[in-house]
Amino acid sequence: MGRGYYTRSVLAAYDWDGQDLKQRWVFDTDTPGNKAYAGQGNHNLRVADVDGDGCDEIIYGQMAVNNDGTGLYSTGMEHGDAIHLLSDINNEKYYVWGCHENKKDGTSLREAATGKVILQYTSDKDIGRCMAADIDPTHPGVELWSPNTGGVLSFEGQVIVPQKDFISEIECNVPANFSVLWDGDLLYEILDGNVISKYDWKNKKLDELVKFDDCMWNNGTKRNPSLQGDIIGDWREEVIMRTKDNSALRIYVTTIPTDYRFHTFLQDPAYRVSIANQNVAYNQPAEPGFYFGADLKGKKFRGTKIK
């Protein structure tokens, strides 16, 4: 867990031996030498072994903290409301796709281990949302988008769906809040508020799949569910929503069959931690620490086609 976004940020690590907590380290941006990390925290974070040393690093917005509690890097692009940690199609490197509130840096893709910026779309507006998921099988790897990218981008930065063709009827805006694995194929669906939509890549339009009636989302314009994730264990993801009167939590499960079988995503450490850290402010979708998408059909992967 972490707190502190706009100025000072503090993160702490503890060991648990079954009975007692023992503090391992504290990272504080007020500590001499850490000034460059102040104001870089997000309302969310990601945890994974981004530099390949066998230990997890913490991606906290525009800064990264090493597993020993020292600063790894700071981009200086300041606080943002959304962040995604994703793998390339060959699972060789992690990347961070994030948006920025400073009315300058817009949306950016960077190497998770070094902070090196790969793609950037500057803006004079507060870019509050961004998304990364494989929704189009005709382009390799993960697609990227936010309100200021001009539409949906390939992983290389090419516009493959113009913004005018990617407008949600819910808010007449680009849906960039949440993803979810809901139907039976290997593509992601889009969860926005209490509606799941599917991008029809053949006809280049969004189709509504299901609406969770009498349910309400969280965090206002962020339109987040209470939680999304593979909590039952069939690799598709459940959605937990609160009722409008706050009297109950509802767990929604897909009824769509699938031709694919996988180990539960909960066996993946990065995914498991990304469910836990949905407790941190504006939750982001649980994301696995490996590439998942339509390109798995042509690759060796931890799954089997059901005969």
C-alpha positions in Angstrom: 0.0 0.0 0.0 1.1 3.6 -0.5 -0.1 7.1 0.2 1.2 10.5 -0.9 0.8 11.6 -4.4 1.2 15.3 -5.1 4.1 16.2 -2.8 5.6 13.8 -0.3 5.3 10.0 -0.8 6.2 7.3 1.6 6.4 3.5 1.0 7.3 0.8 3.5 8.1 -2.9 3.3 7.6 -5.4 6.1 8.4 -9.1 6.6 5.8 -11.4 8.2 7.0 -14.6 9.8 3.5 -15.9 10.8 3.4 -14.0 14.1 5.2 -10.7 13.8 5.7 -7.8 11.4 9.3 -6.6 11.0 10.1 -3.5 9.1 12.5 -4.1 6.2 12.8 -0.6 4.7 11.1 2.8 4.3 11.3 5.0 1.2 10.5 8.6 1.9 10.7 11.4 -0.7 11.7 13.8 2.1 14.9 11.8 2.7 18.0 13.7 1.3 18.7 12.5 -2.2 15.1 11.6 -3.0 13.9 15.0 -4.0 13.4 14.0 -7.6 10.7 11.4 -6.5 8.4 13.9 -4.8 5.1 14.6 -6.5 5.4 11.5 -8.8 3.0 9.2 -7.0 -0.2 7.9 -8.6 -3.6 7.0 -7.1 -2.6 3.5 -7.9 0.5 1.3 -8.2 2.0 -1.8 -9.9 4.3 -4.4 -8.5 6.5 -6.8 -10.6 10.1 -7.9 -11.2 10.6 -5.3 -13.9 14.5 -5.4 -14.0 14.8 -9.2 -14.0 16.8 -9.5 -10.7 14.4 -12.0 -9.1 12.8 -9.5 -6.8 9.8 -7.2 -7.2 10.0 -3.5 -7.8 7.2 -1.0 -7.1 6.0 1.2 -9.9 4.3 4.1 -8.1 3.1 6.4 -10.9 6.1 8.2 -12.4 8.6 6.8 -10.1 9.9 3.3 -9.4 11.4 1.9 -6.1 13.8 -1.0 -6.1 13.3 -4.1 -4.0 15.9 -2.8 -1.5 13.9 0.4 -0.8 16.1 2.7 -2.9 14.9 4.8 -5.8 15.2 3.2 -9.2 14.2 6.2 -11.3 11.8 9.1 -11.6 10.5 10.4 -14.9 9.6 13.8 -13.5 6.2 13.7 -15.3 4.3 14.0 -12.0 1.1 12.6 -10.6 -1.5 10.8 -12.7 -4.8 9.0 -12.1 -4.2 5.8 -14.1 -1.4 3.4 -14.8 -0.9 0.0 -16.5 2.0 -2.4 -16.4 2.2 -4.6 -19.5 4.5 -7.0 -21.2 5.6 -7.1 -24.8 4.3 -9.9 -26.9 7.4 -12.1 -26.3 7.4 -11.5 -22.5 10.9 -10.0 -22.7 10.3 -6.6 -21.2 7.8 -4.7 -19.0 6.4 -1.3 -20.0 4.3 1.3 -18.2 1.4 3.1 -19.9 0.3 6.1 -17.9 -1.5 9.4 -18.1 -0.6 12.7 -16.5 -2.5 15.5 -14.7 0.0 18.3 -15.2 -1.6 19.6 -18.5 1.7 19.0 -20.2 2.9 15.4 -20.5 -0.5 13.9 -21.6 0.0 10.1 -22.0 3.2 8.2 -22.2 4.7 4.7 -22.7 8.0 3.9 -21.0 10.3 1.0 -20.2 9.4 -0.1 -16.7 13.0 -0.9 -15.7 14.6 2.3 -16.8 12.0 5.0 -17.2 13.0 5.5 -20.9 10.1 7.0 -22.8 9.1 5.1 -25.9 5.9 6.9 -26.9 4.4 10.2 -25.7 1.3 12.2 -26.6 1.5 15.6 -25.0 -1.5 17.6 -24.0 -2.5 20.9 -22.4 -5.3 19.2 -20.6 -5.5 16.9 -17.5 -5.6 13.4 -19.0 -7.3 11.4 -16.3 -7.7 8.0 -17.9 -5.8 5.6 -20.2 -6.1 1.9 -21.1 -4.0 -0.9 -22.4 -5.4 -4.2 -23.6 -5.4 -6.5 -26.6 -8.8 -5.8 -28.3 -7.8 -6.1 -31.9 -6.3 -9.4 -33.2 -5.1 -7.9 -36.5 -2.3 -6.0 -34.8 0.3 -7.8 -32.7 0.5 -7.2 -29.0 -1.4 -4.9 -26.7 -3.3 -1.9 -27.9 -3.0 1.5 -26.2 -5.4 4.4 -25.9 -6.4 7.5 -24.0 -8.6 10.6 -24.7 -5.6 12.4 -26.3 -4.1 9.7 -28.5 -6.4 10.3 -31.5 -7.9 6.8 -31.1 -6.7 3.3 -30.4 -3.0 2.7 -31.1 -1.0 -0.3 -31.9 1.9 -1.1 -29.5 4.2 0.7 -32.0 2.0 3.9 -31.9 0.1 3.6 -35.1 -3.5 4.7 -35.0 -5.5 1.6 -35.9 -9.0 2.8 -34.7 -9.7 6.5 -35.1 -11.3 8.2 -32.1 -14.6 8.8 -33.9 -15.0 5.0 -34.3 -14.3 4.3 -30.6 -16.9 6.3 -28.8 -19.0 4.8 -26.0 -22.7 5.4 -26.1 -22.6 5.5 -22.3 -20.9 8.9 -22.1 -20.3 9.7 -25.7 -16.6 9.5 -24.9 -13.6 7.2 -25.4 -14.0 4.4 -22.9 -10.7 4.2 -21.1 -11.5 3.1 -17.6 -11.3 -0.7 -17.2 -10.7 -3.9 -19.1 -12.1 -7.4 -18.3 -11.8 -10.9 -19.8 -15.5 -11.7 -20.1 -16.3 -13.7 -23.3 -14.7 -16.9 -24.6 -12.0 -15.6 -26.9 -8.5 -14.3 -26.0 -9.3 -10.6 -26.5 -10.2 -8.2 -23.7 -13.5 -6.6 -23.3 -14.1 -3.0 -22.0 -15.7 -2.3 -18.6 -17.0 1.2 -18.2 -19.3 2.0 -15.3 -21.8 -0.8 -15.1 -21.5 -1.9 -18.8 -19.2 -4.3 -20.6 -18.7 -3.7 -24.2 -16.9 -5.6 -27.0 -14.8 -3.9 -29.7 -16.0 -5.3 -33.0 -12.7 -5.1 -34.9 -14.3 -6.3 -38.2 -16.9 -3.5 -38.3 -14.9 -1.1 -36.1 -17.5 -0.3 -33.5 -18.3 -1.0 -29.9 -21.1 -3.4 -29.0 -22.7 -3.7 -25.6 -22.5 -7.2 -24.1 -24.0 -6.9 -20.7 -25.3 -4.2 -18.3 -25.3 -4.7 -14.5 -28.7 -3.2 -13.7 -29.3 -1.4 -10.4 -25.5 -1.2 -9.8 -23.3 1.8 -9.3 -19.6 2.4 -10.0 -17.0 4.2 -7.8 -14.8 7.2 -8.0 -17.1 9.4 -10.2 -15.6 9.9 -13.6 -13.2 7.0 -13.1 -16.3 4.7 -13.3 -14.6 1.8 -11.5 -16.2 -1.4 -10.2 -15.5 -2.4 -6.6 -13.2 -5.1 -8.0 -12.5 -7.0 -11.2 -10.4 -10.2 -11.3 -10.3 -14.0 -11.8 -11.4 -14.7 -8.3 -13.3 -18.0 -9.1 -10.4 -19.4 -11.1 -11.4 -20.2 -14.7 -9.2 -17.4 -16.2 -12.2 -15.3 -17.1 -12.8 -12.5 -14.8 -15.6 -11.7 -12.3 -16.9 -8.1 -11.7 -17.9 -7.0 -8.2 -20.3 -4.0 -8.1 -22.2 -2.3 -5.4 -25.9 -1.7 -5.6 -27.1 1.8 -6.1 -28.5 1.9 -2.5 -25.2 0.5 -1.1 -27.1 -2.3 0.6 -25.2 -5.1 -1.2 -22.2 -6.2 -3.2 -23.0 -8.3 -6.3 -20.5 -10.7 -7.9 -21.2 -11.1 -11.7 -19.8 -14.2 -13.5 -19.8 -14.7 -17.3 -22.2 -17.3 -18.8 -20.3 -17.4 -22.1 -18.5 -20.7 -22.8 -14.9 -20.8 -24.0 -12.7 -23.1 -26.0 -9.6 -22.3 -23.9 -8.4 -23.6 -20.6 -5.7 -21.9 -18.4 -4.4 -22.1 -14.9 -6.1 -19.5 -12.8 -4.5 -16.1 -13.1 -4.2 -16.1 -9.3 -1.2 -18.3 -9.7 0.6 -15.4 -11.3 2.3 -13.2 -8.6 1.9 -9.9 -10.4 -1.8 -10.6 -11.0 -2.4 -11.6 -7.4 -0.7 -8.4 -6.1 -2.6 -6.3 -8.7 -5.8 -7.5 -7.1 -4.6 -6.7 -3.7 -3.5 -3.2 -4.7 -6.9 -2.3 -6.0 -7.3 -1.1 -2.5 -5.1 1.8 -3.3 -7.3 4.9 -4.2 -8.5 4.7 -7.8 -8.3 1.0 -8.5 -7.1 -0.2 -11.9 -7.9 -3.5 -13.6 -6.0 -6.6 -12.4 -3.4 -7.4 -15.0 -1.2 -10.5 -15.4 2.6 -10.3 -15.3 2.7 -11.8 -18.8 1.3 -11.1 -22.2 -2.2 -12.3 -22.7 -4.1 -11.8 -26.0 -5.1 -13.2 -29.4 -1.5 -13.7 -30.4 -1.3 -16.7 -28.0 -2.9 -18.8 -30.7 0.3 -18.8 -32.7 2.7 -19.2 -29.8 3.5 -21.7 -27.0 1.6 -20.6 -24.0 0.4 -21.8 -20.6 -3.0 -22.9 -21.9 -4.7 -25.6 -23.9 -7.4 -25.7 -26.5 -10.3 -27.8 -25.3 -11.0 -30.6 -27.8 
